[in-house]
Amino acid sequence: MNWVWDQTHRFRLRPNYSAEELDAQSEAILFDYLQKTRGSVSFPVATDDLRHLLASEVHSLQPDRALSKEPGEVESIVEFQRGRKPVVKIAVRLMETPSLKNRLRSVLAHAYGHARFHDFVFQSEEGAYLSLFGDVAEPLPKSNRCTRDSIVSSHERDWMEWQAGFVCGALLIPVSPLIDHVRQFRADRDLDLAALSERSLDGTALIGEVAECFQVAPELARIRLLQQRIIASGDTRSLF
């Protein structure tokens, strides 16, 4: 991690992580947690484990019915406050609707990304010096609203959402087991190492298998496979 100028003006400087750093750190955190609590690492990660992992990094984790009134389909709010861990609020409908279980899992993992990889800025003396969100005299807490569209993928210009979205994928589909799964998929189908088109029969099948294996939405599986250059998109714009 290094510090770079923050073009969003939330901070004067902001933390910059490479994709490799986020992959490695997220996997290490998850594997350590599962080994300590479960005695082994297996997938899909249980939703309760995601909830407990997040709870270990926050002051409180609260269901919130009021989020349904927020514009833009806000699914979680992370409130940062100096002197204590963040408060995370999750839309109640995600917890009460079985068909939204994969959305809930993504929201929990995304919020963890904010709590683990961003809260230190608010707590550090360096963070105080950096003039958070403009006026240094402006009181905390600061709320980061995470919408449905930003939970999994977000443009890199919004670095906080991009980083949290990347961690979301890296926790739910860690890179090492993903690569193991892809190796077996290629062996079973006698495929070479070239990237598969996401629109091909094999590419579509791989996305579906990854989504099922790791209990995530197909869109998250697709994005993770694109990140690792295992599949190729016809769209030349970089998602990450």
TAZI-V965819 format. One record per helix or strand. SS is the DSSP state (helix for helix, strand for strand). FROM is the first residue (numbers start at 1). TO is the last residue. Records with the same first field share a line. If there is no record, write none. Layout:
# TAZI-V965819
SS: FROM-TO / FROM-TO
This chain:
# TAZI-V965819
strand: 2-5 / 13-16 / 58-64 / 74-81 / 84-91 / 142-147 / 196-197 / 231-232
helix: 19-37 / 47-55 / 65-69 / 92-96 / 98-123 / 125-129 / 148-152 / 159-172 / 175-189 / 201-214 / 218-227
